[in-house]
Amino acid sequence: MSVQQESANRAETIAAVSSGTGASAVAVLRISGPQAGPALRALAGGLPEPRRARLATLRHPGDGTALDKGLVLWFPGPRSATGEDLAELQVHGGPAVVAAVLNALFTQEGLRPAERGEFSRRAFLNGRMDLTEAEGLADLISAETEGQRRLAFAHAFGHLGQRVEAWRLRLIRAMALIEAGIDFADEDDVPAEARALARPELVALLGELEAALADRRGAMLREGAVVAIAGLPNAGKSSLINALAAREVAIVSDEPGTTRDVLEVSLDLGGHKVTLLDTAGLREAEGKVEAEGIRRARHRIAQADLVLWVHDAAAGRPPFDRPDIDAAAAGALWLVANKIDATAGGDDTVPGWAERRLALSAATGAGVDGLVDALAGFVGTHAAGADHPALIRERHRQDAAEAASHVRAAMSGWDALSDELLAEELRLAARALGRMTGVIGVEDVLDVVFREFCIGK
């Protein structure tokens, strides 16, 4: 969207249901823009005291027909959620009531339906939130697990934005010290002293940026841990994913090669999102379709956070050589001895390649709860502390990586670069961080960020 289009849109007044679709006890309708006050007067007969709810009968402005009785609130800008004049109507949540009130609103001159994320977009453009807060709000709305909720809450209320802005201000301070050397170049001691003061700050800042980039806990919480179920044909992989999902999501058959593609199932385990992957049995393929399934299985296994190697306990002892998967790329690797109901003797052997061993029967359910607890513990351990400000989106990571690259270039050329070139590297680093929160240069990412929202947010 161009700057001209953005300005034209902000001159318009928008309205939408912000409480979700479908029948409900109460529906919340929001109106934001210069005509919000006149529209509220037209329906409610006047404006309530700012930021105080008032019970009012809502009437159609055209013929005075009573539409509903509900609460109305008035938030004059800029002290509102969007930074503009904002009105809110709390009406009964029946679809006919909501439709009648909206239709009455849109008879008012200058009002139109809001687009996806337009309320939040206006809040950003009016300085009521930064981009990381807007993204956190989108994540909070779509959070499916307790872990995702905690992480999204921290971002929605500015924790990441505050951290990034603190980094940017430290860069600006260091840049100011170095530029002081430029301004006082004729003073013998000033340039050297200014550099000496800036260096420790930049060393510490670079360490913090690199640590944040290396921290993948937030991404695991937001996107979920990926757990690949792998093994030889007929080891019971599909039966296991059905047992973990507590429903039939995979076809189970004694015929080898039944699973041809990677099947994904998302679960909430202990408040954490886990994506289970049922993969094709690893063996010499007997056809092009099975070969493609095995290729896809190997690719997803290599990217998984955890691989469960399912072994048929009834077939004898588990393999002592590492299973046929990419040792360099695979994440943690556990041995799951399945079909313990079909074998008389137990085997507690833990091969050297496995981090832990679990025994169960996917058919009877014995031991499945133990695996669920172990998986929840794995994710909880690897995501511990992830509800602190984290770089959870690829956009965040790209901007932070660019900033770290410029700071690194400044540090590696500390003795060789002129003050002007050092200051330029730091300016570029600060610009990259400013792009993350939306302080500067974000026109090209606004549409991407706000189209994730639902109507009315």
C-alpha positions in Angstrom: 0.0 0.0 0.0 1.4 3.4 -1.0 1.8 6.3 1.4 -1.0 8.2 -0.5 -3.4 5.2 -0.1 -2.4 4.9 3.6 -3.2 8.6 4.2 -6.5 8.3 2.3 -7.6 5.2 4.3 -6.8 6.9 7.6 -9.1 9.8 6.7 -11.9 7.3 6.5 -13.9 5.9 9.4 -14.0 2.2 9.8 -16.4 -0.2 11.7 -16.4 -3.9 12.3 -17.3 -6.6 14.8 -14.3 -7.1 17.0 -15.6 -10.0 19.2 -15.6 -12.8 16.6 -18.2 -14.3 14.4 -21.2 -16.5 15.3 -24.0 -16.2 17.9 -22.9 -15.1 21.4 -24.3 -13.4 24.5 -22.5 -10.1 23.7 -21.0 -8.7 20.5 -18.6 -5.8 20.5 -18.6 -3.4 17.5 -15.9 -0.8 17.1 -15.9 2.4 15.1 -12.6 4.3 14.5 -11.9 7.5 12.6 -13.1 11.1 12.3 -16.8 10.2 11.9 -16.9 7.8 14.9 -18.5 10.5 17.2 -21.2 11.5 14.7 -22.0 7.9 14.0 -22.4 7.1 17.7 -24.6 10.2 18.2 -26.8 9.1 15.3 -27.5 5.6 16.8 -27.3 6.3 20.5 -28.8 9.8 20.7 -25.6 11.3 22.1 -22.1 10.7 23.3 -21.5 9.2 26.8 -18.8 10.6 29.1 -15.4 9.6 27.8 -14.3 6.1 28.9 -17.5 5.5 30.8 -20.1 2.9 29.7 -23.7 4.1 29.3 -26.8 2.0 28.6 -28.6 3.3 25.4 -31.3 2.3 23.0 -29.7 2.1 19.6 -32.0 3.3 16.8 -31.7 3.4 13.0 -30.8 6.9 12.0 -33.1 6.8 9.0 -36.5 5.9 10.5 -35.8 5.8 14.3 -36.5 2.0 14.5 -35.2 0.5 17.7 -32.4 -2.0 16.9 -31.2 -3.1 20.3 -30.4 -1.9 23.8 -26.8 -2.1 24.9 -23.7 -0.4 26.3 -21.9 2.4 24.4 -18.5 3.8 25.1 -16.6 6.8 23.7 -12.8 7.2 23.5 -11.7 10.5 22.1 -8.4 10.4 20.3 -5.5 10.3 20.8 -6.2 8.4 24.1 -7.8 5.4 22.4 -6.7 2.0 21.2 -6.2 3.2 17.7 -5.0 6.8 18.5 -8.1 8.1 16.7 -11.7 8.9 17.9 -13.0 5.4 18.8 -16.5 4.3 19.7 -17.6 0.9 21.0 -21.0 -0.7 21.0 -21.7 -3.7 23.2 -24.9 -5.3 21.9 -26.7 -8.7 22.1 -24.7 -11.2 20.0 -27.4 -12.6 17.8 -26.4 -12.5 14.1 -29.6 -10.5 13.2 -28.9 -7.9 15.8 -25.3 -7.5 14.8 -26.2 -7.2 11.1 -28.9 -4.6 11.8 -26.6 -2.4 13.8 -23.8 -2.7 11.2 -26.2 -1.9 8.4 -27.4 1.2 10.3 -23.8 2.3 10.8 -22.9 2.0 7.2 -25.8 4.3 6.2 -23.7 7.1 7.8 -21.6 9.1 5.4 -17.8 8.3 5.5 -18.1 4.9 7.2 -16.9 1.7 5.6 -16.2 -1.9 6.8 -12.7 -2.4 8.2 -10.2 -4.5 6.5 -8.2 -7.3 8.1 -6.0 -5.9 10.9 -6.9 -2.3 10.1 -7.6 -1.2 13.7 -4.2 -2.6 14.8 -2.6 -1.0 11.7 -4.0 2.4 12.6 -2.8 1.9 16.2 0.7 1.3 14.9 0.6 4.2 12.5 -0.6 6.5 15.3 2.2 5.4 17.7 0.0 3.3 20.0 2.0 0.1 19.4 5.2 -1.0 17.6 5.4 -3.7 15.0 6.5 -6.4 17.5 3.5 -5.6 19.7 1.2 -5.9 16.7 2.7 -9.3 15.8 2.4 -10.4 19.4 -1.3 -9.4 19.4 -1.8 -11.5 16.3 -0.1 -14.4 18.0 -2.1 -13.9 21.2 -5.4 -14.1 19.2 -4.3 -17.4 17.5 -2.5 -19.0 20.5 -3.5 -22.6 20.9 -1.4 -23.6 24.0 -0.5 -22.1 27.3 3.1 -21.8 26.2 2.1 -19.9 23.1 -0.2 -17.6 25.1 2.6 -16.7 27.6 5.0 -15.9 24.7 2.5 -13.9 22.7 1.4 -12.0 25.8 5.0 -10.9 26.4 5.3 -9.6 22.8 1.9 -8.1 22.7 2.7 -5.8 25.6 6.0 -4.6 24.4 8.6 -6.8 26.0 10.5 -7.5 22.8 10.0 -4.0 21.5 11.5 -2.6 24.7 14.5 -4.9 24.4 15.1 -4.0 20.7 14.7 -0.3 21.4 17.3 -0.5 24.2 19.7 -2.2 21.8 19.1 0.6 19.2 19.7 3.4 21.8 22.9 1.8 22.9 24.1 1.7 19.2 23.1 5.4 18.9 25.1 6.3 22.0 28.2 4.4 20.7 27.7 6.1 17.3 27.5 9.5 19.0 30.8 8.9 20.8 32.6 8.0 17.6 31.1 11.0 15.8 32.4 13.2 18.6 35.8 12.2 17.4 34.9 13.4 13.9 33.6 16.7 15.3 36.7 17.3 17.4 39.3 15.8 15.0 41.7 18.7 15.7 41.8 17.8 19.4 44.6 15.3 20.0 42.9 13.1 22.6 39.2 13.2 21.8 39.0 10.7 18.9 40.9 8.0 20.7 39.1 8.5 24.0 35.7 8.4 22.3 36.5 5.1 20.5 37.8 3.7 23.8 34.5 4.5 25.5 32.3 3.1 22.7 34.1 -0.3 22.3 33.0 -2.1 25.6 29.4 -1.2 24.9 29.6 -2.6 21.3 31.3 -5.8 22.5 28.6 -6.4 25.0 25.9 -5.5 22.5 27.2 -7.9 19.9 27.3 -10.7 22.5 23.6 -10.0 23.3 22.6 -10.0 19.6 24.4 -13.3 18.9 22.9 -14.9 22.0 19.4 -13.8 20.9 20.0 -15.2 17.4 21.2 -18.5 18.9 18.2 -18.9 21.2 15.6 -21.0 19.4 13.3 -21.5 22.4 10.8 -18.9 21.4 10.5 -20.4 17.9 9.9 -23.8 19.4 7.1 -22.4 21.6 5.4 -20.4 18.9 5.7 -22.9 16.0 5.8 -26.1 18.1 8.4 -28.8 18.5 8.6 -31.1 15.5 8.8 -34.8 16.5 9.4 -37.3 13.7 8.2 -40.9 14.2 10.7 -43.0 12.2 11.7 -46.7 12.0 11.6 -49.7 9.8 8.4 -50.9 8.0 5.8 -52.5 10.3 7.4 -51.2 13.5 4.1 -49.7 14.5 4.7 -46.0 13.7 1.2 -45.3 12.4 -0.3 -47.1 15.3 1.8 -45.0 17.7 0.7 -41.7 16.1 -2.9 -42.9 16.4 -2.4 -43.7 20.0 -0.8 -40.3 20.7 -3.5 -38.4 18.9 -6.2 -40.5 20.5 -7.9 -40.9 17.2 -7.3 -42.7 13.9 -5.3 -40.3 11.7 -3.1 -42.8 10.0 -3.9 -46.0 8.1 -2.6 -49.0 9.9 -1.8 -52.2 7.9 0.5 -55.2 8.1 1.6 -54.5 4.5 5.0 -52.8 4.4 5.1 -49.5 2.7 1.6 -48.4 3.6 2.7 -44.9 4.6 3.8 -43.2 1.5 3.8 -39.5 2.5 4.6 -37.6 5.7 1.5 -37.2 7.8 1.4 -34.3 10.3 -0.7 -34.1 13.5 -0.6 -31.1 16.0 -1.2 -31.8 19.7 -1.2 -29.8 22.9 1.1 -31.7 25.3 1.5 -30.1 28.7 0.7 -26.7 27.4 3.1 -26.9 24.5 2.4 -27.4 20.8 3.9 -30.6 19.3 3.7 -31.5 15.7 4.0 -35.3 15.2 5.3 -36.6 11.8 4.4 -40.1 10.7 7.0 -41.0 8.1 7.4 -43.8 5.6 9.3 -46.9 6.8 13.0 -46.6 5.9 14.0 -49.5 3.6 14.9 -50.2 0.0 12.0 -48.8 -2.0 10.0 -51.1 -4.2 8.7 -48.4 -6.5 8.9 -44.7 -7.5 6.0 -43.7 -5.1 7.5 -45.4 -2.1 11.0 -44.0 -3.0 9.6 -40.5 -3.0 7.9 -41.1 0.3 11.2 -42.3 1.8 13.0 -39.3 0.4 10.5 -36.9 2.0 10.7 -38.9 5.3 14.5 -38.5 5.4 14.2 -34.8 4.7 11.6 -34.2 7.5 13.5 -36.4 10.0 16.7 -34.3 9.4 14.8 -31.2 10.3 13.0 -32.5 13.4 13.7 -31.4 17.0 13.3 -35.0 18.2 13.2 -38.3 16.4 11.4 -41.3 17.9 13.0 -44.4 16.4 10.2 -47.0 16.8 11.5 -50.6 17.1 9.5 -53.8 17.0 10.2 -55.2 20.5 8.8 -58.6 19.4 11.5 -58.8 16.6 14.4 -59.0 19.1 16.9 -56.6 20.6 17.1 -53.0 19.4 19.8 -52.2 16.9 23.1 -51.3 18.3 24.2 -49.3 15.3 22.7 -45.9 14.8 19.6 -46.2 12.7 19.7 -45.3 9.0 19.2 -41.6 9.4 21.4 -38.6 8.9 23.5 -38.4 12.1 24.6 -34.9 11.5 21.2 -33.3 10.8 18.9 -35.2 13.1 17.9 -33.7 16.4 17.6 -35.6 19.7 17.1 -39.4 19.1 15.1 -41.7 21.4 14.4 -45.4 21.1 10.8 -46.4 21.4 10.4 -50.2 21.9 6.8 -50.9 20.6 4.7 -54.1 20.7 5.8 -55.0 24.3 2.4 -56.9 24.5 3.7 -59.4 21.9 7.0 -60.3 23.6 7.4 -62.3 26.8 10.7 -60.8 28.0 11.5 -57.2 28.6 14.7 -55.6 27.2 15.9 -52.4 28.9 19.0 -52.1 26.7 19.7 -48.5 25.7 21.9 -48.4 22.6 24.7 -45.9 22.7 23.1 -43.8 19.9 19.8 -43.3 21.9 19.4 -40.5 24.5 16.7 -42.5 26.3 14.6 -45.6 25.8 10.9 -46.0 26.3 8.8 -49.2 26.1 5.1 -49.3 25.2 2.4 -51.0 23.2 0.6 -48.7 20.8 -2.1 -51.4 20.4 -3.0 -51.7 24.1 -2.0 -48.2 25.2 0.5 -49.5 27.8 3.3 -47.0 28.3 1.8 -44.4 26.0 1.1 -42.0 28.8 4.7 -42.3 29.8 5.8 -41.2 26.3 3.3 -38.3 26.4 4.8 -37.1 29.7 8.3 -37.5 28.3 7.5 -35.5 25.2 5.9 -32.7 27.3 9.0 -32.7 29.5 11.3 -32.5 26.4 9.5 -29.5 25.0 9.2 -27.9 28.4 13.0 -28.3 29.0 14.0 -27.0 25.6 11.6 -24.1 25.6 12.2 -23.1 29.3 12.4 -19.4 29.7 11.1 -18.8 26.2 8.4 -16.4 27.4 11.1 -13.8 27.8 11.6 -11.4 24.8 12.7 -13.7 22.0 13.3 -13.4 18.3 10.5 -15.8 17.3 9.7 -14.6 13.8 11.9 -14.9 10.7 11.6 -11.1 10.2 12.9 -10.5 13.7 15.8 -12.8 13.1 16.8 -11.3 9.7 16.8 -7.8 11.1 18.8 -8.8 14.2 21.2 -10.8 12.0 21.8 -7.7 9.8 22.4 -5.5 12.9 24.9 -8.1 14.3 26.6 -8.3 10.9 27.2 -4.5 10.9 28.4 -4.4 14.5 30.7 -7.3 13.8 32.1 -5.5 10.7 32.8 -2.5 12.9 34.5 -4.5 15.6 36.7 -6.5 13.1 37.8 -3.2 11.4 38.1 -1.3 14.6 41.7 -0.3 14.1 41.7 0.0 10.4 38.4 1.9 9.7 38.0 5.6 9.9 35.6 7.2 12.4 33.3 7.9 9.5 33.1 4.3 8.3 32.7 3.0 11.9 29.9 5.4 12.5 28.2 4.3 9.2 28.4 0.6 10.2 26.7 1.5 13.5 24.1 3.6 11.7 23.2 0.7 9.5 23.0 -1.6 12.5 20.6 0.8 14.3 18.5 1.1 11.1 18.1 -2.7 11.0 16.9 -2.7 14.6 14.6 0.2 14.0 13.0 -1.7 11.1 12.1 -4.5 13.5 10.0 -2.4 15.7 8.7 -0.1 12.9 10.6 3.0 13.9 11.9 3.4 10.4 11.6 1.9 6.9 8.7 -0.6 7.3 6.4 0.3 4.4 7.3 -2.9 2.6 6.4 -5.1 5.5 3.1 -3.6 6.8 0.8 -5.5 4.5 2.5 -8.8 5.4 2.2 -8.1 9.2 -1.4 -6.9 9.3 -3.0 -9.3 6.9 -2.5 -12.0 9.6 -5.2 -10.4 11.7 -8.9 -11.1 11.6 -11.5 -8.4 10.7 -12.2 -6.1 13.7 -8.6 -6.2 15.1 
